[in-house]
Amino acid sequence: MIEEPQTLVAGATGLIGRWLTAELLTRGRPVAVTVRGGPARGADLRAWLRGHGVDDQALTVVPADITRPGLGLTPGEEDRLRSVRDVFNAAALFRFGLGRDEARRANVDGAVNVVRWAGARPRLRRLVHISGYRVGAETLPYPAPEDRLAEVYRRHGAYEGSKREGDAAVRTVAAREGIPLTVVNPATVIGHSVTGEAGQYLGLADMVRRLWTGRLPVLAGTRRTFVPVVTVDHLARFLAAVPEHDHEPYRAHWVLDDATPHLPDLVTLLARHLGVRAPRAVVPVGLVRRLPRALTGVDPETLTFLSEDRYDTSSADALADAAGLSHPPVDDALRRWADRLVAERFGDTRPPLSGGFHPVAGAPAYLAGDRLSPGYVLLHGLPLTAETWQGVLGELDGTALVADLPGLGRSARSTAGPADWLAGLLTPLRTRPVLIAHSAATAPALRYAHAHPGRLAALVLVSPYFLQRRPRRHLRTPALVGPLLRTAPARRLGTALLGPGVTDVAALRAVDDAVAQLRRPGVARRTARWLHRAQHPAERAELRALTATCPVPVHLVTGERAPLINGIPGVPVTVVPGAGHHPQLTHPAHVAAAARTGVRTG
């Protein structure tokens, strides 16, 4: 029999709310959550919890609307929640560009409705309201005079203004009605300290996006601007501990990692990790505020968060110590968060090929999978990325390592040549994997096999371009191909790569990812140069000879619509019916079967 819920989380489908719900359930607490938007939202939350290994049997989902008095609950739902002792309000409308009335309905009126609903619980132990680290910088009365409110909303924007007014409202109403209250003021919430997962792409995450895409030439603020962060898992553990440790009528905690680097240093840390250029200068906020947004790319509402202020974390530190909590290393957490943001293309793709940046031959490379003991290593062709192997990975019978080639996809440029870069990638491996390479990647794969034959079990060459017909002359000219790749719509590029009428989700996602990476500075140009070098007649002749004399067992895979015009005597070939130059996208099971044949051959 499921216990009656002792805890209620309002806003459980948001970033903080879902991680808090997961933490409470993991601690064995029966939890009720309020959701708005029908049964589908509750089902989505349950699916998310199960996907993160959380048992949701002790979860009660209640439809509610915090913008209505009594949260819009029916008498029956009220009765189900009479056992609630602890109430967490993680509900908020977080978006820049809100209208004042829209922001106030959720962040002020909604917050007050949660306070009054909590105060009506006969067994209430604690109300925990989640505010923000900048909110406490200005104390407002509640209700505040209209001229004072108008100034707050004008200066800070609707979101931050409503959070400040809501903070004042919660504290005032709770004190007036004798409700035990803790206000938690978290810093900028970043991803999970181990996985990097957050699922939110505003604020600091948007700054990382602009850094990644080469659209952050300068940084607003000063050299001492402090935008503190906290990992979402640490915050969830802290929140869950609050009712057990706070006993005074009112408490407030600033939860942030004081070891967060100053903003310019934080951005430089991430730029080095991602292998991109850091901003060239830091300019005053006042100047950025006066410049057109079309020029700066900065949302004016984010500028209010750029300050040199520091925050008193003593009460939060004391509670964390009592609960046995400590912040994870912030630099590592920032890197993992950035990895996840890039993997998800800042919210544009899910589920991602979840990987991260690791040094290979002296430069950051994007790697995913088993980096030490893979059964397979997969290298993509052009103009695609490691996402090209998503379908194949699910068909393989062992672990795999996939990588974006140097200077392409998400990987940074390397001073090492492709073959030396590949040697750097494979040197740490403890296994003799099957190396699967597509199209242009077959060249460094063959050279590696000749240089290190004892390190590979077999070589699978998918659509080896040097055994196929050369492309048309205009497609061999970098000056023409670079701009074409950079500006080609995803649909047109998908048709060119896959053929008309392809609807496979994984294949189309791989094309979308390729298009996104080609838009980044320099990637299309480097892709075009690689394509150009690959078409030299001497290069093609050399690779044919390397295939014929390879000291490692070789298996060729080609699509029926992209046949080999020069076979190699004695080298087996798998022809994939109906496939073109990219059979790993349209027929992944066939490619995986050829790879398994490579294992048996090796």
N, C-alpha and C positions, 0 to 999 in steps of 0.2 A: 504493500500500500504506500502510495506517495504521500510524504508529509506535507502539511499545509505550508505555504510559502512564508518564510520569515523575513525575506528581503524583497524589496521592489526596486527595479531599475527602470527609470523613465529615460527614454532615448536609447534603448538597448540596441538599436540597429545602426547607430552612429559609430564612429571610430573608437571613442573611449568606451561607450556603452557596451559594445559587443565584447571587447577584451575584458572589461570588468565582469560581465556576465559569465564569461568563460572561467575567469579566476574564481568567482564565487562558487560556481558549480564544481570546479575541480577541488575546492575545499570542502565539498560535501554539503553545501548549504542549499536548501530548497529556495528557488528564486522565481519570482514573478516578474514579467516584463510587460511594459505597455508598448503597443505598436499602433501606428496610424497607417491606414492605407489598405486594410483588408487582410484576409488570411494569408495572402501570398507573402507579405512582409514577414510574418511569423515563420512561415515555411522556409524562407530564405535564411533567416537567422538560425533555425535549427540545422539547415544544411551546412551553414558556415561552421557552426559549433562541431558538428560531426566530422567535417573535413579537417578540423584541428584536433581531433582525438578527444573531444569532450563529450561525456555522457549527458544527454539532454533529458533524461527521464524525470529529473526533479525540476524541470522547467515548466512554468505555467505562463501561457501567452494570453494577454488580455487586450482586446481592442480598446483604444482610448484616444482622447484628444486633449492635450494639456491646455489648449487655448480656450477650453470650456470649463466653467466652474464644476468642481467635483470630478474633473478629468473626463467628463462625459460618460462616466461608468453607469451601467444599469444597476438596480438594486441587487440583482443576483451576483453581479461581478463584485460589487462592494462587499457582499457577504463573504465571497471567496477570499477576500484580501484582509479580513479582520485580524488575521494572525500576524500581519506584517509588523516587524519591530524596527527595521532599518530601511530608510528610503534614500535612494541615491538619485539625484537629478542630473543626468548627463544629457538631457534634451536641450538642444539649441539649434537655431538656424544659422549655420556658418556659411556665408557666401558674401563676397564683396559685390557692391553695386545694388544692394537691397534698398527698397524704399523704407522710410522711417516707420510707417504704420505696419508694414509687413514684418519688419524686424522686431518691433515692440510686441506684436501678438504672441510670438513664441518666446522671446528672450526676456520680456518683462512680465506681461500678463500671464503667460504660461508658467513662468517661474513662481509667481505669487500663487497661482492655482495649485501647484505642487506643494508649496509650503502649507497652505491651508488644508489640503487633503491629508498631508502627513500629520498635521496637528490634530486631526480627528481620529487618528489611530489610537485605540484604547491601550495598546501595549507599546507605543512608540519608545524606542531607545534613542535613535539618532536620525537626524536629517543631514545628509551630506550633499551640499550644493557645489557643483563644479563651475568655477568662474574662469578667470584668466590672470596671468601674471602681471599684466599692465593695468588691470582694473583698479587695483588698490592704490595706484598713484594719485588718484583724485577722489576724495570723499564727497559724495552727493547726499543731500537730504532726500527723503522720500515722503510725500511727493515733492518734487522740485519745482520751483517757479518756471514758467514756460520760457522766459528769456534765458535762464540758466541752461535749461535743457536744449534749447535751440542752438546755443553756443557749443555745447558738448557734441551734438550731432553734426554741426557744421565742421567742427575741428577734427573729429575722429571718424566721421562716416557713420552710416546707419548700423553696421554690424557692431563695431566697437562701442559706439554710443549706447546702443541698446544693452550691451553686456554691462556697461558701467551703471546704467539706470537700473537694470535688473539686479545687480549686486546690492545696490542700496535698498531696493525694494525687499529683497529676501531677508537682509539683515534687520530691517525695520519691522517687518511683519512678524518674523520669528521672535524677536525680542518682545514685541507688544503682546504676543499670544503665548509666551512662555514655552517656545518650542526649542529643544536642544539642537543646536546647529553647529556644523563645521563647514566652513567655506574652504575649498581646496582651489588654489590658484596655480594651475600647471603652466609650465613654459610651453614653447612650441613642441608639439608632440610629434616625434619621429617614429620610425618603424621599430618592430620587435628587435631586441638586441641580438638575437641569434639568426633569425630569418630575414630581417629587414622589412618585413611586411607591415604596411600601414593601410594602404588603400585610400589615402587622402592626398590631394595634389595641389592644394592651395598654399599660399603664403611662402614659407621657406622652400617647400617642394617646387613651387613654380620658379623660384630663383635658380634652383638646381637644373630645372628644365632649360632655362635660358642659357645657363652656363654650358650645358651639354650640347645645345644646338648652335653655339657660337653667337648668341644674341645678348651677351652680357659684357659689353666692351668696358664699361666702368661700373663701379659699385657706389651706391648711395650710402652716406654716413661719414664716419671718421675711422681712423685706425683703431679706435677703442670702442667702436660700436659693439654692443653686447646683445645678441639675440640668443638667449639660453634655450637649451633643448632638454627633453626628457624622453626616454624610450617608453613606448606604449605599454610594454609588459611591466616595467618598474612602476609606472603610474597605476596600473590596474592592481598590482599587489599592495601598493600604498593605500589606495582607496579602500580595498577590502579590509585592511587592518584598522581603519579609522574608528569604527564604532566600538571596537574592543579596547581602544587606548584613550579616546577622548571622553572625558566625563564632565567637564565644565559646561555651563550653559552655552558658551560661545567659544569657538576656536577658529583660527584661520592659519592656513599653512601655504607657504610658497614652495612648490615642488619643482625643482629644476636642478640640473647638474651644474654646479658652480665651476666645474672644470671645462665647460664648453669654451672653445677658443673664441677670441674676438672675431667678429664677422669676417673681416678680410682674411684672417688666418684660417677660419673655417672654410671659406670658399677656396683658398689656395690648397688646403688639404684635399678637398674633393676634386679640384682640377688636376692635381698630380695623380690622384687615384684613378681618375677616369681617362687620363691621358689627353686632356684638352687644355687650351690656353686660359690662364687666369685673367681676370680683368686687369687692364693696364693702369687704372687710376681709381682713387676714391674721391668722390665729389660731395660737397655738403648737401644735406637733405633739402635745405631751403632753395638751393639752385635747381635741384631735380624737380621740386614741387612747382617751380615757375616754368619749366620747360614743357612743351606739348607731350602728352602721353604717347602719341604716335611716334615720337622721336625716342623717348626713354624706354618704352615698353613696360613701364612700372605703373601698377595700379596705385593711385594716390592714397587709398586707404591703408596700404601696407607700410607707408612711410611713417605712420605714427608708432610703429613697433621698433623703429631704428633709434636707439638711445644708448647712451653710455651708462645708464643707471644700473646699479647692482641691487640685489634683493636679499632680505633677511630670511634665510632658510633655517634658522636655528630650531624653530619648533618642529618643522618637518624632519630635520636631521635627528632630533631627539626621538620622535615617534618611529622613524625608520630604524634607529638603533634598537629601540625597545622591541620592535617587531622582527629584528634580525634581517633587515633589508639594507642593500647598498646599491648604488648606481653601477651598472656595467661600464667598462671602459668606454668613454664617450667617443674617442677617435675611431675605434673599431665599429661602434654602433652607427656612426655617421657613414662610414664606408659601406657597411652592409645595407643601410637604408638607400644609399645612392645606387648600389647594385640593383636593388629591387625596383627602384623607380625606373632605371634604364630598361630592365627586363620587361617591365609592364608598359614601356613607352609612355610613362606618365599617365596611365589610365586608358590608353588607347587599345590595349590588347590584354586578354585574359583567356585561358591561363597562359602564363609566359613560359618560355624556356628558361627556367630560373637558374641563373648563374651569377658570376661576378667577375671582377677585374683582378688579374694576378700577373705578376711580372714574368714575361717570356722574352728572352734575348734582349733584356734591358728596357722593355717597354710594356705598358699595361695591355693585356690581352683579355678579351671576354671569353671565359671558359664556363662550361656547364657540364655537370655529370661527375663521374668518378675520375679524379685527377691523379690517382696513384696506382690503381689496380684495375683498369678497364679491360674488358674483353675485346672492345672495339674502339677505334678512334676514327672520327668522321670529319672530313674537311669539305667545305662547301665550294661550289663553283661561283661563277659571276653571272649577273650582278647581285646574287643572293647573299644570305648570311647563314649562320648556324641554324636558324629557324627552319631551313630547308629540310632538316632531318627529323622534324617532329613526328611525322607519320612512321618513319623507319624505326625510330627508337622503341615504339610500342610493339614492334614485331620481332625485335632481336631477342636472343636467348641468353643475354648476359649484359653486364654493365657497359656503359659507353662514356667516352669523353668527346665532347664537341667543342669547336672553337671557331671564332671569327678570325679570318686570315689577317695578317698584319696590315694596318692602314686601311682595312676594309670593314664593312659592317660597323661594329662597335669598338673594334680593337684599334689602338693607337699605332701610328707609324713606328717602324723599327728600323734601325740602321743596319740590321742583319738582313741578308738576302733571304728569300722564301725557304730555301733548303736549310740554311743555318737556323732560321727561326723555328722550323719544324723540329730540328734536332734539339733546340732549347725546350720545346714543348714536351718532347717525348723522353728526354733524359731522366726526369724524376720517376718514370714508370717502373713498377716492379714486375710487370707482366710483359708477355710477348703478344701484343694485340694484333687483330686483323685491322689493317689500315684501309679505310674506304675513302676514296677521293673522287670528287665529281669535276669533270671538265677541266678548267684551268688549274685546279688543285692537283691534278694528276702529275703535273711536272715536278713540283717539289716532292711529291710522294715517291715517284720513281727514283729520283736522285737520292733521297734518304734511304730507300731500300738497297741501292747499290753501295752506299757508304756504310750502312749499318745492317747488314743482312741478318745478323743474329738477334736483332731487337724486334723483328716482326714475324708473326706466324704466317701471314699471307697478305696479299695486296689485291684489293677489289677496285678496279678503275671503272667508274660509271661515266658513260658518254665521253671517252677520251677524245678530246677535240682534235688531236694530231692524227687520228685515224679516220676523221670525218671530213666532209667537204668544208673548205674555207668559206667564211661568210662573205657577203658582198663587200666590194672595195670600200664603200663609204662607211661601213661598220668597222673597218679596220683603222680608221683615222681618229686619233684621240681628240683633236680639236672639234670634230663633229659629234663624236659619241658622248663626250663628257657632258655638254649642255643637254643633249637628248636624254641621257639618263637622269639628270638632275631635275628636269621639268616634266618628264613623262607621267601622265596620270596613271594611277594604280591599275585601273581597268585595262588601259591600252598595253601597259607593260605585262600584265597578267596574260592577255591574249597572245602577245608576242612570245612569251616564255612557255605557256602551257597549251596554247591552241584555243580556238573558240569554244564557248559553251562549258568550260570547266566550272563546276560548282563546289568542289571539295573544299570544306572549311579550312582544313590544315594547309592546303596548297595556297588558297587565297590569303590566308594569314601570313604565310611566308613571303608572298609578294608584297603585301602591305608593309611588312617589316623592312623588306629591301628598299622600298620606296622611301620610307621614313629615314633610313640610314643614308641613302643617297642624297638626301636634302642637307645633310650636315656638311660643314665646310671641308672641302678637299676630297671627300669620299668618292664622288662621281668622277672627278679628275683622275684619281689614283686607279679607280676601276677601269677607266678607259685606257690608261697607259698599260695596265696589266694585260688587258685584252689585245692591245696592239703588239706587245712583245710576244704574246703567245702565238701570233700568226706568222712569225718569220719562218721561211722555208727551212733554214738551217736548224732552227729550234725543233720543228716538227720532225725532221729527219733524225735528229739526235734522240728524240723521245721514242721514236719507233725502234731504233736500235737498242735503247735501254730496256724497252719492253721485251724484245726478243731474247736478250741476254740476262734478264733479271735473275738474281740468285734467290729470290723469294717467289713462292708460287703465286701466279697472277691469274685473276679471273676478270674477264671483261663483261660489262653490262651496257647494253645500248637499247634505245627505243626503236620500235619497228619503223617509225616515221623519221628517224635520224640514223640511218644505217651506217655501218662502217664501210668505207670505200677501200681501206687497206687493212686487211686482217693480218695477224701474226701467226705463222704456222706453229701448231702445237699449243697455242694459248686458247683455252676454252672461252666461249662467248655465250652469254645469255641474251637473247633478243626478247624484249618485253612487248607483247602484242598491244598495238594501239597507242603506245607511248611515243613521245617525242624526245627532245634533248634532256628533259628533266623527269625521268621515270621515278625518281625518289619522291617527287611531289604527287604525281598522278597515279603511280602504282607502287607504293612503298613496300607492300608485302613481297613483290617480286625481287626488289633490291635486297631486302632482308634475307630472302631465301638464298640469293647468290652469295651474300656475306656468310651465311652458315655453311654453304658449300666451300667457301674459302677456308673456314675453320677445319673442315674435314680434310681438305687438300693439304693444308699446312701441317 
